[in-house]
């Protein structure tokens, strides 16, 4: 429309709407491309933490940064985002901050994205009268740190849970609620966590919510 001159014929309100839509879709396309590139990197590099290059990481810092990045969207959607900090400093882990930050952010972002609430934005598919809740916590159990994200969102159909960490896999109700997604987010999280010697689990009930946990070994 811009190249052919037709864009000048529409009203300022329509122009604003078109530009906003193009901008939003470009951001989503950027995220999908990013997911594909990260997936390719994890596949070809046989991703594992190399002790020679590993960083000493305090997970509390990564969680707080992820929450700060998502807080605005949660407030717009009127979703309660609760962060239960450890009462005392937890032991560090050995790993790569860039990848772990990606995993933590994506897990919290998914919880916010797939939790209907009373707030509405331009991207909201579903709303409800009950406020959305996302609870984030970090704790130590024996020789592991446990990062947990709980929500009261749409949940996952029971017969689809086993496929959630496979490439390009999305729950059917998730596709209906939020159509723009690569289906690579949970696969990437799983690869990152297992590359750090950890594991990721999920418990979910359709219509009631999900609980994701990341277990990471404490740095020796």
Backbone as numpy.savetxt, mean C-alpha at the origin, in Angstrom:
# Nx Ny Nz CAx CAy CAz Cx Cy Cz
-7.34 17.43 -28.25 -8.16 18.64 -28.25 -7.30 19.89 -28.25
-6.20 19.87 -27.48 -5.31 21.02 -27.44 -4.63 21.24 -28.79
-4.15 20.13 -29.39 -3.43 20.23 -30.66 -4.33 20.73 -31.79
-5.61 20.34 -31.74 -6.53 20.72 -32.82 -7.28 22.02 -32.55
-7.06 22.61 -31.38 -7.70 23.88 -31.08 -9.06 23.78 -30.44
-9.59 22.55 -30.30 -10.93 22.39 -29.74 -10.98 22.71 -28.25
-9.84 22.64 -27.60 -9.81 22.86 -26.15 -10.21 24.28 -25.79
-9.96 25.21 -26.72 -10.28 26.61 -26.45 -11.79 26.88 -26.51
-12.54 25.92 -27.03 -13.98 26.12 -27.19 -14.77 25.72 -25.95
-14.14 25.00 -25.01 -14.87 24.55 -23.82 -14.78 25.59 -22.72
-15.66 25.46 -21.73 -15.72 26.43 -20.64 -14.54 26.23 -19.68
-14.21 27.26 -18.90 -13.12 27.11 -17.92 -13.36 25.95 -16.95
-14.62 25.74 -16.56 -14.93 24.63 -15.64 -14.63 23.29 -16.29
-14.99 23.14 -17.59 -14.70 21.90 -18.30 -13.21 21.70 -18.48
-12.50 22.78 -18.78 -11.04 22.69 -18.92 -10.40 22.15 -17.63
-10.85 22.73 -16.52 -10.30 22.30 -15.22 -10.56 20.82 -14.98
-11.75 20.36 -15.32 -12.10 18.96 -15.14 -11.24 18.05 -16.01
-11.06 18.42 -17.29 -10.27 17.61 -18.21 -8.82 17.52 -17.76
-8.26 18.67 -17.36 -6.85 18.69 -16.93 -6.67 17.85 -15.67
-7.62 17.96 -14.74 -7.54 17.18 -13.50 -7.58 15.68 -13.80
-8.49 15.27 -14.67 -8.60 13.85 -15.02 -7.33 13.34 -15.69
-6.78 14.12 -16.61 -5.54 13.72 -17.29 -4.39 13.60 -16.30
-4.34 14.54 -15.35 -3.28 14.51 -14.33 -3.40 13.28 -13.44
-4.63 12.99 -12.98 -4.85 11.84 -12.10 -4.49 10.54 -12.81
-4.89 10.42 -14.08 -4.60 9.19 -14.82 -3.10 9.06 -15.09
-2.42 10.16 -15.30 -0.98 10.09 -15.53 -0.25 9.61 -14.28
-0.73 10.02 -13.10 -0.13 9.54 -11.85 -0.33 8.04 -11.69
-1.53 7.56 -12.04 -1.81 6.14 -11.92 -0.99 5.33 -12.91
-0.85 5.86 -14.13 -0.03 5.19 -15.13 1.43 5.12 -14.67
1.90 6.21 -14.05 3.27 6.23 -13.51 3.45 5.13 -12.45
2.44 4.96 -11.58 2.53 3.94 -10.54 2.53 2.54 -11.12
1.70 2.31 -12.14 1.65 1.00 -12.78 2.99 0.67 -13.45
3.57 1.66 -14.15 4.87 1.44 -14.79 5.93 1.17 -13.73
5.88 1.93 -12.64 6.83 1.72 -11.55 6.73 0.30 -10.99
5.50 -0.18 -10.79 5.30 -1.54 -10.28 5.89 -2.58 -11.23
5.67 -2.38 -12.52 6.20 -3.33 -13.51 7.72 -3.32 -13.50
8.33 -2.15 -13.41 9.80 -2.07 -13.39 10.37 -2.71 -12.12
9.75 -2.45 -10.97 10.22 -3.05 -9.72 10.08 -4.57 -9.78
8.96 -5.05 -10.32 8.74 -6.49 -10.45 9.80 -7.12 -11.32
10.12 -6.48 -12.43 11.16 -6.99 -13.33 12.51 -7.04 -12.63
12.80 -6.00 -11.85 14.07 -5.96 -11.12 14.15 -7.08 -10.08
13.07 -7.29 -9.34 13.06 -8.33 -8.32 13.17 -9.72 -8.95
12.56 -9.90 -10.13 12.60 -11.19 -10.82 14.00 -11.52 -11.32
14.64 -10.54 -11.95 15.91 -10.82 -12.62 17.10 -10.83 -11.67
16.97 -10.14 -10.54 18.11 -10.00 -9.64 18.13 -11.05 -8.53
17.11 -11.93 -8.47 17.00 -12.89 -7.38 17.19 -12.15 -6.06
16.28 -11.27 -5.75 16.43 -10.27 -4.69 16.66 -10.89 -3.31
17.80 -10.60 -2.73 18.11 -10.95 -1.34 18.99 -9.86 -0.75
18.94 -9.72 0.55 19.76 -8.72 1.22 21.20 -9.21 1.29
22.10 -8.40 0.80 23.52 -8.69 0.85 24.11 -8.01 2.09
24.64 -8.81 3.00 25.15 -8.24 4.26 26.22 -7.18 4.04
26.91 -7.29 2.92 27.97 -6.32 2.62 27.39 -4.93 2.37
26.22 -4.89 1.72 25.62 -3.60 1.34 24.43 -3.21 2.21
24.04 -4.06 3.13 22.83 -3.79 3.92 23.00 -2.58 4.83
21.89 -1.90 5.06 21.87 -0.77 5.98 21.29 -1.22 7.32
21.67 -0.52 8.37 21.06 -0.75 9.68 19.85 0.17 9.78
18.66 -0.42 9.95 17.42 0.34 9.81 16.57 0.25 11.07
16.07 1.40 11.51 15.06 1.46 12.57 13.69 1.52 11.89
12.92 0.48 12.05 11.65 0.40 11.33 10.66 1.47 11.74
10.74 1.95 12.99 9.82 2.99 13.44 9.89 4.21 12.51
11.09 4.56 12.07 11.25 5.73 11.20 10.55 5.53 9.86
10.65 4.32 9.30 10.04 4.04 8.02 8.51 4.07 8.12
7.98 3.53 9.22 6.54 3.51 9.41 6.00 4.93 9.56
6.67 5.75 10.33 6.21 7.13 10.54 6.22 7.92 9.23
7.23 7.69 8.40 7.28 8.39 7.11 6.14 7.94 6.21
5.87 6.63 6.19 4.78 6.11 5.35 3.44 6.70 5.79
3.21 6.76 7.09 1.96 7.30 7.61 1.83 8.79 7.26
2.93 9.52 7.37 2.90 10.95 7.04 2.53 11.15 5.57
3.00 10.26 4.69 2.71 10.38 3.26 1.25 10.05 2.92
0.62 9.23 3.75 -0.75 8.77 3.47 -1.79 9.55 4.27
-1.35 10.27 5.28 -2.27 10.91 6.22 -3.28 11.82 5.54
-2.85 12.59 4.55 -3.75 13.55 3.90 -4.92 12.84 3.22
-4.62 11.77 2.48 -5.68 11.01 1.82 -6.65 10.42 2.83
-6.11 9.87 3.93 -6.97 9.30 4.96 -7.90 10.36 5.55
-7.39 11.55 5.78 -8.20 12.63 6.32 -9.30 13.04 5.34
-8.95 13.09 4.05 -9.96 13.42 3.04 -11.10 12.41 3.03
-10.74 11.15 3.18 -11.73 10.07 3.17 -12.40 9.89 4.53
-11.97 10.65 5.51 -12.47 10.53 6.88 -12.25 9.12 7.43
-11.03 8.65 7.21 -10.61 7.34 7.73 -9.69 7.58 8.92
-9.98 6.91 10.02 -9.13 7.01 11.21 -7.86 6.19 10.98
-6.72 6.84 10.95 -5.43 6.18 10.75 -4.67 6.21 12.07
-4.66 5.07 12.77 -4.08 4.99 14.11 -2.72 4.30 14.06
-1.74 4.94 14.65 -0.37 4.40 14.67 0.02 4.14 16.12
0.13 2.87 16.49 0.52 2.47 17.84 2.04 2.29 17.87
2.70 3.29 18.43 4.16 3.24 18.48 4.63 2.28 19.57
5.77 1.64 19.38 6.33 0.79 20.45 6.64 1.64 21.67
6.47 1.08 22.84 6.70 1.83 24.08 8.18 2.17 24.26
9.06 1.33 23.74 10.48 1.64 23.79 11.10 1.29 22.44
12.28 1.83 22.19 12.94 1.64 20.91 13.16 0.15 20.63
12.86 -0.25 19.40 13.03 -1.65 19.01 14.42 -1.87 18.40
14.91 -3.10 18.44 16.20 -3.39 17.82 16.14 -3.12 16.32
17.26 -2.78 15.69 17.28 -2.52 14.25 17.28 -3.82 13.46
17.04 -3.68 12.16 17.19 -4.83 11.26 18.20 -4.45 10.18
18.69 -5.45 9.48 19.61 -5.22 8.36 18.81 -5.31 7.08
18.94 -4.33 6.20 18.17 -4.38 4.96 18.39 -3.17 4.09
17.46 -2.96 3.17 17.51 -1.85 2.23 16.31 -0.94 2.49
16.60 0.28 2.91 15.55 1.21 3.31 14.58 1.51 2.17
15.11 1.67 0.95 14.27 2.01 -0.19 13.16 0.97 -0.41
13.53 -0.31 -0.33 12.57 -1.37 -0.59 11.58 -1.55 0.57
12.09 -1.51 1.79 11.20 -1.67 2.93 10.20 -0.51 3.03
10.66 0.70 2.71 9.75 1.85 2.70 8.63 1.63 1.68
8.99 1.07 0.53 8.02 0.77 -0.52 6.98 -0.24 0.00
7.45 -1.28 0.67 6.55 -2.33 1.18 5.60 -1.77 2.24
6.13 -1.00 3.19 5.30 -0.46 4.27 4.26 0.52 3.72
4.71 1.40 2.83 3.79 2.39 2.26 2.66 1.69 1.51
3.01 0.72 0.67 1.99 0.04 -0.14 0.95 -0.68 0.72
1.41 -1.29 1.82 0.48 -2.03 2.67 -0.52 -1.08 3.35
-0.02 0.06 3.85 -0.91 1.03 4.48 -1.81 1.68 3.43
-1.25 2.00 2.28 -2.00 2.62 1.20 -3.14 1.72 0.72
-2.87 0.42 0.61 -3.91 -0.53 0.23 -5.06 -0.53 1.24
-4.70 -0.50 2.52 -5.72 -0.52 3.57 -6.63 0.70 3.46
-6.03 1.87 3.24 -6.82 3.10 3.09 -7.65 3.05 1.82
-7.06 2.57 0.75 -7.71 2.56 -0.56 -8.95 1.66 -0.57
-8.85 0.51 0.11 -9.94 -0.47 0.05 -10.80 -0.48 1.32
-10.82 0.64 2.02 -11.68 0.79 3.19 -12.69 1.89 2.93
-13.93 1.54 2.61 -14.96 2.57 2.41 -15.17 3.36 3.71
-15.49 4.63 3.56 -15.73 5.46 4.74 -16.82 6.47 4.41
-17.07 7.39 5.34 -18.13 8.37 5.15 -17.67 9.53 4.28
-16.35 9.65 4.06 -15.82 10.73 3.24 -15.76 10.34 1.78
-15.86 11.32 0.90 -15.83 11.07 -0.54 -14.81 12.00 -1.21
-14.06 11.45 -2.16 -13.18 12.24 -3.02 -13.52 11.90 -4.47
-12.81 12.53 -5.41 -13.07 12.28 -6.83 -12.77 10.83 -7.21
-11.92 10.15 -6.41 -11.53 8.77 -6.73 -12.32 7.73 -5.94
-13.20 8.17 -5.05 -13.93 7.25 -4.19 -14.95 6.44 -4.99
-14.91 5.11 -4.84 -15.89 4.25 -5.49 -17.08 3.97 -4.57
-16.80 3.66 -3.31 -17.85 3.28 -2.37 -17.76 4.13 -1.10
-18.92 4.44 -0.52 -18.96 5.08 0.79 -19.95 4.31 1.66
-19.93 4.60 2.95 -20.86 3.96 3.89 -21.05 4.88 5.08
-21.97 4.54 5.94 -22.25 5.39 7.10 -21.24 5.16 8.22
-20.59 4.00 8.22 -19.62 3.68 9.28 -18.24 4.22 8.89
-17.57 4.96 9.80 -16.24 5.49 9.48 -15.23 4.37 9.25
-14.31 4.61 8.33 -13.24 3.65 8.08 -12.17 3.73 9.15
-11.55 2.60 9.44 -10.48 2.54 10.43 -9.31 1.74 9.89
-8.12 2.29 10.01 -6.89 1.58 9.68 -5.95 1.70 10.87
-5.53 0.57 11.40 -4.65 0.55 12.57 -3.29 -0.02 12.18
-2.25 0.72 12.52 -0.88 0.32 12.20 -0.10 0.14 13.49
0.65 -0.96 13.59 1.44 -1.18 14.81 2.75 -1.86 14.46
3.67 -1.76 15.39 5.00 -2.38 15.24 5.40 -2.91 16.61
5.79 -4.17 16.66 6.12 -4.80 17.94 7.21 -5.85 17.74
7.76 -6.33 18.85 8.79 -7.36 18.81 8.24 -8.64 19.43
8.54 -9.76 18.80 8.16 -11.06 19.33 9.34 -12.00 19.13
9.95 -12.39 20.24 11.16 -13.21 20.19 12.22 -12.53 19.33
12.65 -13.14 18.23 13.71 -12.57 17.41 13.19 -11.95 16.12
11.92 -11.52 16.15 11.32 -10.91 14.97 10.63 -9.61 15.33
10.60 -8.70 14.36 9.77 -7.51 14.46 8.52 -7.74 13.61
7.37 -7.34 14.13 6.11 -7.58 13.44 5.45 -6.24 13.11
5.30 -5.98 11.83 4.61 -4.81 11.33 3.20 -5.24 10.93
2.17 -4.61 11.52 0.80 -5.07 11.29 -0.09 -3.91 10.83
-0.92 -4.20 9.83 -1.90 -3.24 9.32 -3.27 -3.90 9.35
-4.19 -3.32 10.12 -5.55 -3.84 10.24 -6.53 -2.80 9.70
-7.57 -3.26 9.01 -8.59 -2.33 8.53 -9.98 -2.95 8.66
-10.99 -2.12 8.56 -12.38 -2.61 8.55 -12.98 -2.38 7.16
-12.18 -2.71 6.15 -12.56 -2.48 4.77 -13.37 -3.60 4.14
-13.22 -3.74 2.82 -14.07 -4.66 2.07 -13.70 -6.13 2.27
-12.49 -6.41 2.77 -12.08 -7.79 2.96 -11.78 -8.49 1.64
-11.41 -9.76 1.74 -11.05 -10.56 0.57 -11.91 -11.83 0.55
-12.51 -12.18 -0.59 -13.26 -13.43 -0.66 -12.39 -14.61 -0.25
-12.94 -15.51 0.56 -12.17 -16.61 1.14 -11.43 -17.43 0.11
-12.08 -17.73 -1.02 -11.46 -18.59 -2.02 -10.42 -17.87 -2.87
-10.23 -16.56 -2.64 -9.25 -15.79 -3.41 -8.01 -15.42 -2.59
-8.06 -15.65 -1.28 -6.95 -15.23 -0.41 -5.64 -15.89 -0.83
-5.68 -17.17 -1.19 -4.44 -17.90 -1.50 -3.72 -17.36 -2.73
-4.42 -16.59 -3.56 -3.81 -16.06 -4.78 -3.36 -14.61 -4.66
-3.53 -14.00 -3.49 -3.34 -12.56 -3.38 -1.90 -12.11 -3.58
-0.93 -13.00 -3.37 0.47 -12.59 -3.50 1.08 -13.01 -4.84
0.23 -13.45 -5.76 0.71 -13.80 -7.10 0.70 -12.57 -8.00
1.49 -12.63 -9.07 1.54 -11.51 -10.01 0.18 -11.26 -10.64
-0.13 -9.98 -10.79 -1.33 -9.51 -11.48 -2.62 -10.05 -10.85
-2.56 -10.39 -9.57 -3.74 -10.93 -8.89 -4.41 -9.84 -8.06
-5.72 -9.66 -8.28 -6.52 -8.73 -7.49 -7.83 -9.39 -7.13
-8.29 -9.16 -5.93 -9.58 -9.73 -5.52 -10.69 -9.13 -6.38
-11.72 -9.92 -6.64 -12.81 -9.47 -7.51 -13.50 -8.23 -6.96
-13.71 -8.18 -5.64 -14.37 -7.01 -5.07 -13.46 -5.78 -5.09
-12.13 -6.00 -5.06 -11.19 -4.88 -5.16 -11.23 -4.27 -6.56
-11.34 -5.10 -7.59 -11.42 -4.60 -8.96 -12.68 -3.77 -9.17
-13.76 -4.17 -8.51 -15.01 -3.43 -8.65 -14.95 -2.08 -7.94
-14.22 -2.03 -6.81 -14.17 -0.79 -6.04 -13.16 0.20 -6.59
-12.01 -0.31 -7.00 -10.91 0.56 -7.45 -10.33 -0.06 -8.72
-10.72 0.47 -9.86 -10.42 -0.18 -11.13 -8.98 -0.01 -11.58
-8.30 1.04 -11.13 -6.95 1.32 -11.60 -5.92 0.67 -10.69
-5.38 -0.44 -11.12 -4.35 -1.12 -10.32 -3.61 -2.12 -11.18
-2.37 -2.38 -10.81 -1.54 -3.30 -11.60 -1.68 -4.75 -11.17
-2.15 -4.98 -9.93 -2.19 -6.34 -9.41 -0.81 -6.85 -9.03
0.14 -5.92 -8.86 1.52 -6.31 -8.54 1.92 -5.89 -7.12
1.11 -5.08 -6.47 1.51 -4.52 -5.18 1.85 -5.55 -4.13
0.98 -6.53 -3.90 1.23 -7.55 -2.87 2.35 -8.50 -3.28
2.47 -8.77 -4.58 3.58 -9.60 -5.06 4.91 -8.92 -4.74
4.99 -7.62 -4.99 6.23 -6.86 -4.71 6.53 -6.88 -3.22
5.51 -6.67 -2.39 5.70 -6.70 -0.94 6.26 -8.06 -0.51
5.68 -9.13 -1.01 6.13 -10.48 -0.65 7.59 -10.69 -1.05
7.96 -10.28 -2.26 9.34 -10.47 -2.73 10.32 -9.67 -1.87
9.96 -8.44 -1.52 10.83 -7.59 -0.70 11.01 -8.20 0.68
9.92 -8.61 1.28 9.97 -9.15 2.65 10.76 -10.46 2.68
10.49 -11.36 1.75 11.22 -12.63 1.72 12.70 -12.41 1.39
13.01 -11.40 0.59 14.40 -11.07 0.32 15.14 -10.58 1.55
14.39 -10.09 2.54 14.97 -9.67 3.82 14.92 -10.79 4.86
14.60 -12.00 4.42 14.56 -13.14 5.34 13.29 -13.21 6.16
12.26 -12.48 5.74 11.02 -12.46 6.51 9.88 -13.14 5.79
8.68 -12.87 6.25 7.47 -13.44 5.64 6.31 -12.48 5.85
5.28 -12.64 5.00 4.09 -11.79 5.11 2.86 -12.68 5.12
1.89 -12.35 5.98 0.68 -13.16 6.12 -0.55 -12.26 6.00
-1.70 -12.89 5.73 -2.95 -12.14 5.67 -4.08 -12.97 6.26
-4.93 -12.31 7.03 -6.19 -12.87 7.51 -7.27 -11.89 7.10
-8.37 -12.41 6.55 -9.39 -11.51 6.04 -10.77 -12.14 6.10
-11.77 -11.29 6.27 -13.17 -11.72 6.24 -13.94 -10.77 5.34
-14.62 -11.31 4.38 -15.34 -10.51 3.39 -16.33 -9.56 4.07
-16.21 -8.29 3.73 -17.12 -7.28 4.27 -16.76 -6.78 5.65
-15.74 -7.36 6.29 -15.37 -6.95 7.65 -13.96 -6.40 7.78
-13.07 -6.78 6.85 -11.74 -6.21 6.90 -10.63 -7.24 6.79
-9.39 -6.73 6.80 -8.21 -7.57 6.63 -7.13 -7.19 7.62
-6.27 -8.16 7.92 -5.09 -7.93 8.75 -3.87 -8.50 8.03
-2.93 -7.62 7.68 -1.68 -8.04 7.06 -0.55 -7.89 8.08
0.33 -8.88 8.11 1.48 -8.83 9.01 2.76 -9.11 8.23
3.78 -8.30 8.52 5.12 -8.52 7.98 6.03 -8.89 9.15
6.69 -10.04 9.05 7.64 -10.51 10.06 9.05 -10.34 9.51
9.91 -9.65 10.26 11.30 -9.42 9.82 12.26 -9.79 10.93
13.35 -10.51 10.59 14.30 -10.92 11.63 15.11 -9.73 12.15
15.38 -9.74 13.45 16.19 -8.71 14.07 17.65 -8.88 13.65
18.33 -7.75 13.43 19.73 -7.78 13.01 20.59 -8.44 14.08
21.37 -9.43 13.69 22.28 -10.08 14.63 23.45 -9.16 14.95
